[in-house]
Each structure stands twice: as C-alpha cells, then as structure tokens.
Amino acid sequence: MTPRPSRVRALPGRAGPPEHRGNEVNRGLVQESWYYLPTPTDPSTTIIPIRGGRVVDTERIRNP
C-alpha cells in the first residue's frame, strides 16, 4: 500500500523556510521543489518535491 502524501502546511513549521524554491513542469503538471542546504549538524542536501499542495517525495543527498 502506498502512503498518502502529506500536506505542505506543516512543513515550514517543522523544517523552516527552504533555502531555495524551484518550479518545473513534469508530464503537464507543475511541480515545486523545496531545497534545504547542508548545515554543520545535518550534512545532507534535502529536496522535497510538492505537487498539488502535497509532499510527494523526499530526497536526501549525503554530502562529503
């Protein structure tokens, strides 16, 4: 069973505002991506794609 996408409203309260926001069109649908850059306590770049006001995935890229 696929988990249901979560709502975006709670995201800024938990993670704070993103360092960068980007938009792209994928198969005719607009997708917004929020980017969180590495910090000394969290050395990963986190990318959160949002479609239709819902988080659809979370990608964490470990930086050296």
Secondary structure as a PSIPRED ss2 file (coil, helix, strand):
# PSIPRED VFORMAT (PSIPRED V4.0)

   1 M C   1.000  0.000  0.000
   2 T C   1.000  0.000  0.000
   3 P C   1.000  0.000  0.000
   4 R C   1.000  0.000  0.000
   5 P C   1.000  0.000  0.000
   6 S E   0.000  0.000  1.000
   7 R E   0.000  0.000  1.000
   8 V H   0.000  1.000  0.000
   9 R H   0.000  1.000  0.000
  10 A H   0.000  1.000  0.000
  11 L H   0.000  1.000  0.000
  12 P H   0.000  1.000  0.000
  13 G H   0.000  1.000  0.000
  14 R H   0.000  1.000  0.000
  15 A H   0.000  1.000  0.000
  16 G C   1.000  0.000  0.000
  17 P C   1.000  0.000  0.000
  18 P C   1.000  0.000  0.000
  19 E C   1.000  0.000  0.000
  20 H E   0.000  0.000  1.000
  21 R E   0.000  0.000  1.000
  22 G E   0.000  0.000  1.000
  23 N E   0.000  0.000  1.000
  24 E E   0.000  0.000  1.000
  25 V E   0.000  0.000  1.000
  26 N E   0.000  0.000  1.000
  27 R C   1.000  0.000  0.000
  28 G C   1.000  0.000  0.000
  29 L E   0.000  0.000  1.000
  30 V E   0.000  0.000  1.000
  31 Q E   0.000  0.000  1.000
  32 E E   0.000  0.000  1.000
  33 S E   0.000  0.000  1.000
  34 W E   0.000  0.000  1.000
  35 Y E   0.000  0.000  1.000
  36 Y E   0.000  0.000  1.000
  37 L C   1.000  0.000  0.000
  38 P C   1.000  0.000  0.000
  39 T C   1.000  0.000  0.000
  40 P C   1.000  0.000  0.000
  41 T C   1.000  0.000  0.000
  42 D C   1.000  0.000  0.000
  43 P C   1.000  0.000  0.000
  44 S E   0.000  0.000  1.000
  45 T E   0.000  0.000  1.000
  46 T E   0.000  0.000  1.000
  47 I E   0.000  0.000  1.000
  48 I E   0.000  0.000  1.000
  49 P E   0.000  0.000  1.000
  50 I E   0.000  0.000  1.000
  51 R E   0.000  0.000  1.000
  52 G C   1.000  0.000  0.000
  53 G C   1.000  0.000  0.000
  54 R E   0.000  0.000  1.000
  55 V E   0.000  0.000  1.000
  56 V C   1.000  0.000  0.000
  57 D C   1.000  0.000  0.000
  58 T C   1.000  0.000  0.000
  59 E E   0.000  0.000  1.000
  60 R E   0.000  0.000  1.000
  61 I E   0.000  0.000  1.000
  62 R E   0.000  0.000  1.000
  63 N C   1.000  0.000  0.000
  64 P C   1.000  0.000  0.000
